[in-house]
């Protein structure tokens, strides 16, 4: 067998494995969840995801049309509903803005499905890093205990290996900048992002912290210290200056619960997207997916919670959620 034939055989084997992961998760039920995967399969998926992220830049360049999703936070049933409503990859192209794990009951299923899609269709599914894709955070808010109880601490560490190599922002058609948290006063040239060395943790201050933790604030002028204890908050004036400096028209971010699933800020130069409806079982919020078509026209698909439907309780509720998704 020639080298090219051998490579093709290995590629087909990996694709078959990834398709199997996806198909099993499409048939998922809560009662059946622990029988879907062997731990070694999830370990392999984590390593393949890490390799995929490492091949990418810290800033991903994307083109329209595309659908953008915010926080999922372990709400796997809602992720399945999101795909049912908006279309499954690879028929649709998606950008996810981070915070896949913690708080919801099925973080393992959420990140497993998204890793499988990212590895199988890297041109159709892009995953950015959120502040919860970091060991100090997901040790506290549910993911660590979920993986430890259902599998092992070793598997938890494998997930961290992948998280620590994830890209931090996406640039869509050179006109829209996307990240999990917000803008950074320290980011004066997007080429700075090329110098970020991965794997890396998320510090409390600086560009990486702002891209994953920062929030807009209507009462703030410029930039100010964040009440979260990490990164900064920024006002509409700072946003306007940032967009002008980088020649962008819109900033798209996640990170905060917004009751209608999306919310504009600063003369519509920024929009927050949140994609976990009925968040933590304590908010009556809708979820949203942002659609950008070939002509750069923007629309939103809204999914409102069925408040009469009984929900599976979160596995861990380590802290009461605030108006902002920490």
Secondary structure in CASP SS format (residue, H / E / C, confidence):
PFRMAT SS
TARGET T0000
AUTHOR 0000-0000-0000
METHOD secondary structure of the structure
MODEL  1
X C 1.00
X C 1.00
X H 1.00
X H 1.00
X H 1.00
X H 1.00
X H 1.00
X H 1.00
X H 1.00
X H 1.00
X H 1.00
X H 1.00
X H 1.00
X H 1.00
X H 1.00
X H 1.00
X H 1.00
X H 1.00
X H 1.00
X H 1.00
X H 1.00
X H 1.00
X H 1.00
X H 1.00
X H 1.00
X H 1.00
X C 1.00
X C 1.00
X C 1.00
X H 1.00
X H 1.00
X H 1.00
X H 1.00
X H 1.00
X H 1.00
X C 1.00
X C 1.00
X C 1.00
X H 1.00
X H 1.00
X H 1.00
X H 1.00
X H 1.00
X H 1.00
X H 1.00
X H 1.00
X H 1.00
X H 1.00
X H 1.00
X H 1.00
X H 1.00
X H 1.00
X H 1.00
X H 1.00
X H 1.00
X C 1.00
X C 1.00
X C 1.00
X E 1.00
X E 1.00
X E 1.00
X E 1.00
X C 1.00
X C 1.00
X C 1.00
X E 1.00
X E 1.00
X E 1.00
X E 1.00
X C 1.00
X E 1.00
X C 1.00
X C 1.00
X C 1.00
X C 1.00
X H 1.00
X H 1.00
X H 1.00
X H 1.00
X H 1.00
X H 1.00
X H 1.00
X H 1.00
X H 1.00
X H 1.00
X H 1.00
X C 1.00
X C 1.00
X C 1.00
X C 1.00
X C 1.00
X C 1.00
X C 1.00
X E 1.00
X E 1.00
X E 1.00
X C 1.00
X C 1.00
X C 1.00
X C 1.00
X C 1.00
X C 1.00
X C 1.00
X C 1.00
X C 1.00
X C 1.00
X H 1.00
X H 1.00
X H 1.00
X H 1.00
X H 1.00
X H 1.00
X H 1.00
X H 1.00
X H 1.00
X H 1.00
X H 1.00
X H 1.00
X H 1.00
X H 1.00
X C 1.00
X C 1.00
X C 1.00
X C 1.00
X E 1.00
X E 1.00
X E 1.00
X E 1.00
X C 1.00
X C 1.00
X C 1.00
X C 1.00
X C 1.00
X C 1.00
X H 1.00
X H 1.00
X H 1.00
X H 1.00
X C 1.00
X C 1.00
X C 1.00
X C 1.00
X H 1.00
X H 1.00
X H 1.00
X H 1.00
X H 1.00
X H 1.00
X H 1.00
X H 1.00
X C 1.00
X C 1.00
X H 1.00
X H 1.00
X H 1.00
X H 1.00
X H 1.00
X H 1.00
X H 1.00
X H 1.00
X H 1.00
X H 1.00
X H 1.00
X C 1.00
X C 1.00
X C 1.00
X E 1.00
X C 1.00
X E 1.00
X E 1.00
X E 1.00
X E 1.00
X C 1.00
X C 1.00
X C 1.00
X E 1.00
X E 1.00
X E 1.00
X E 1.00
X C 1.00
X C 1.00
X C 1.00
X C 1.00
X C 1.00
X C 1.00
X C 1.00
X C 1.00
X C 1.00
X C 1.00
X H 1.00
X H 1.00
X H 1.00
X H 1.00
X H 1.00
X H 1.00
X C 1.00
X C 1.00
X C 1.00
X C 1.00
X C 1.00
X C 1.00
X C 1.00
X C 1.00
X C 1.00
X C 1.00
X C 1.00
X H 1.00
X H 1.00
X H 1.00
X H 1.00
X H 1.00
X H 1.00
X H 1.00
X C 1.00
X E 1.00
X E 1.00
X C 1.00
X C 1.00
X C 1.00
X C 1.00
X C 1.00
X C 1.00
X E 1.00
X E 1.00
X E 1.00
X C 1.00
X C 1.00
X C 1.00
X C 1.00
X C 1.00
X C 1.00
X E 1.00
X E 1.00
X E 1.00
X C 1.00
X H 1.00
X H 1.00
X H 1.00
X H 1.00
X H 1.00
X H 1.00
X H 1.00
X H 1.00
X H 1.00
X H 1.00
X H 1.00
X C 1.00
X C 1.00
X C 1.00
X E 1.00
X E 1.00
X E 1.00
X E 1.00
X C 1.00
X C 1.00
X E 1.00
X C 1.00
X C 1.00
X C 1.00
X C 1.00
X C 1.00
X E 1.00
X E 1.00
X E 1.00
X E 1.00
X C 1.00
X C 1.00
X C 1.00
X C 1.00
X E 1.00
X E 1.00
X E 1.00
X E 1.00
X E 1.00
X C 1.00
X C 1.00
X C 1.00
X C 1.00
X H 1.00
X H 1.00
X H 1.00
X C 1.00
X C 1.00
X C 1.00
X C 1.00
X C 1.00
X E 1.00
X E 1.00
X E 1.00
X E 1.00
X E 1.00
X E 1.00
X C 1.00
X C 1.00
X C 1.00
X C 1.00
X C 1.00
X E 1.00
X E 1.00
X E 1.00
X E 1.00
X E 1.00
X E 1.00
X C 1.00
X C 1.00
X C 1.00
X C 1.00
X C 1.00
X C 1.00
X C 1.00
X C 1.00
X C 1.00
X C 1.00
X C 1.00
X C 1.00
X C 1.00
X C 1.00
X C 1.00
X C 1.00
X C 1.00
X C 1.00
X C 1.00
X C 1.00
X E 1.00
X C 1.00
X C 1.00
END
